[in-house]
Amino acid sequence: MSYCKTQPMKLPILNLITSKATKKKDNKALSVFDEVRKHKLALEISNVGVWDWSIQEQKSFFSEELKNIISLSGNELRDEPQAWRERVHPDDFDDYVSKVYGHLSGEDELYEHEYRIRCKHGNYKWVLAKGKVIERDTNNKPVRAIGTAIDITNIKKRKDLIAKSLQVISSENKRLQNFTHIVSHNLKTHIGNFKNILEFYDEAQDASEKEELIGHLKSISASLTTTIVDLDDIISIKSKADLNQCNEPINLQQSIDKITDSLKLDSTKNEVTIKNTLRADDTLFSNRSYLESVFYNIISNGIKYADPNKASHIIIKSIHTENTIKILISDNGIGIDTSKYKNQLFDMYQTFHGTDRKDSRGIGLYITKTQVEALNGTIALESKLNEGTTFILTFNKQQPRAVE
């Protein structure tokens, strides 16, 4: 009887145990589901794209976040690795392939690579992709790899901007150091000359000797004044470089004709022919006074250093690219030994022609370069001794800016 009394009691206990086991199993499943949902939500919030590559089957899974990076969704991206691979920028493709197969072969423990990927509308974005092989077959061949990709376009832009800013700052610091050195050297020279002459003056015994020393003082004073004027011109150009003064449309052909007319007396005297081959529609939005000063300095130099043993000429022409206009001013004058003076061509107080001309102060090219850079342009020089010189001015084809 005791057996009969206890038998019904085992069923509720068994049900209770089964219920607890089922509940525990359900809780575990729910916990796993919650973890998956958390991870998925975290990826969505952080805009991290996920890819899953079945290597031997050549099939790929791309998450919606990954597709969104390149402005695609749904079925717009085929579920095969080639669909992504064919969007890699041509300049980055070889490195991309090398990085992928470097990891698949086991050479690299982790796949990690920055490259550009083509978006839906043809533009490119930078992505940082990471991945790892998570399954290999019995022959150690990769079977499956998973990974992530994030959009780092803005980060790359900021890095590039910082790098360019540092380059500009470094370049400006170097110029400032050179400029400071030149100013210090020249002013010290003049001050030293003044001091020496004054000491000689105190020691002078007769009026004629003192009068001669006064003449030297006047010469030093004139030289000092010229130096100060030169430095003031350069500082003035640099201080105006940021002003909104580059908005005037300038017809380059007409501007060159104007300079040529102003130099007609000199060109005729030196028997130099000037050929303006610029197009009638060559136009640049710039600062007229700076630009015409640049033209004047270069063309007048071509006249000044013409070769008397040749039929001398100066030719001005333009070369257009998609974003720039290049103005070439070439002469067949006495030229410069660029191999000898390569690093001094646009420095202050440098002369290269060996002509002992009193009107050659070595300041013209420095000022010209300063003015060109104030106009956001570049200047280069190509020359051969006894053959001639070509100045290459490059400016962006900028559009007119709204004046505030």
Phi, psi and omega in degrees: 000324179298325178297317180292330180286326185273338184302315180294339183286338183287331182296312177298323180295315178299318178297321180295317180296315179298318180298317179295318180296318180295317180296319179296319178295317179295320179296320179295316178297319179294322179295317178296317179299318179297319179297316179298315180296321178298314181296318180296317179295320179297319179294320179296315181296319183274001180057038177267124178273145181241138174232148181225118189245115170273098195294312184287333178273349183055047175238148180224147170251130177240124180291161179299325179297322178293317179296323181297330180303322181254024174063032176246168177202164175055234183269012182290343177243118182299147182274056177216148185300330181298331181297325177276317184301322184287352178265353180293138181303136181307322181289341182255355191296312183300318179293323178300310180298317180299318181293317181298308185284341173295324177281317181301326181282350181092359181293320177249132182294325182226140174274127178208129187200139172255129180202170180262141181232139183281133180268179185303320186263015173096346177283165181245146173237150175273135175233151170252113182253137175228149180194172181203142173286125182250355180209134176230154180274186184296339178265012179066020175275140183294136180249319184214140176224145175230159180186187183227164174214138177231152179280117180243022183303311181295324178296316179297319179297317179295320178297315179297319179296318178296317180298316179294320179297318179296322178295317179296315180298316179298316179296317180294322178297320179296317179296319180297319178297315179298316181298315179298319179297316180296313179301311182300314182297312184291318179293320178297321179299312180296317180296319178298319178295318177302312182300315181296315181297319180295324177294318177296323181296318179297330182269351182296142185260332183230168186294323182294322179293319178294322179295322178296319180293324176298322177298320178294321178299320179296321179295317179295320179298317179295320179294319178296319178299317179298317179299315181295320177297316178301311181296321179295321177299316182293314179298321179298317179297313182295322183288336180266358186297331183267357181286153182279070184240016184247037187249003185272128176288124183240121174282113189293322179298314180293324179295317178294320177301321179297316179294318180299318179296321181291338181255013186300320180298315180293317182294323178293316180299320182267004178056050179248125177268130180250122181248116178263104182254017178296152179286150182297336183257010177294111184228143179224134174274112189203191175261115188300315185295318179294313184297316180290331174295320178298311179302315183299313182298316183290315181293320179294327175295320178298324177288315184299321184251036174293150178274116183294346182266007181232164167279097191282146177210158173231129182240129178245125179218168181235150174232127182255137167242184182299320187244352185227162170233129179253132177249119181254124177242108187243142174228166177246040184279206188285343174073178181228142175280087185293335177293330181275322186248023188310315186266009184237003191302323184246021176279160178286147174055044176239130174236147190233355190266348179060034185258352181055035179284134180290338180268007177261102182260353179073022181250340187300312182292326178296313179296319179301314179297319179298318179292318179299316180292328176295336177267013180062031178247181176231155178229136177226160184224131173238132184205150173227136181301130179069008179242324179138179186223143174233126173262134181242112178256128182239127179229149175286147176277064183287153177272159179297138179266149177289128181273122181281000000 
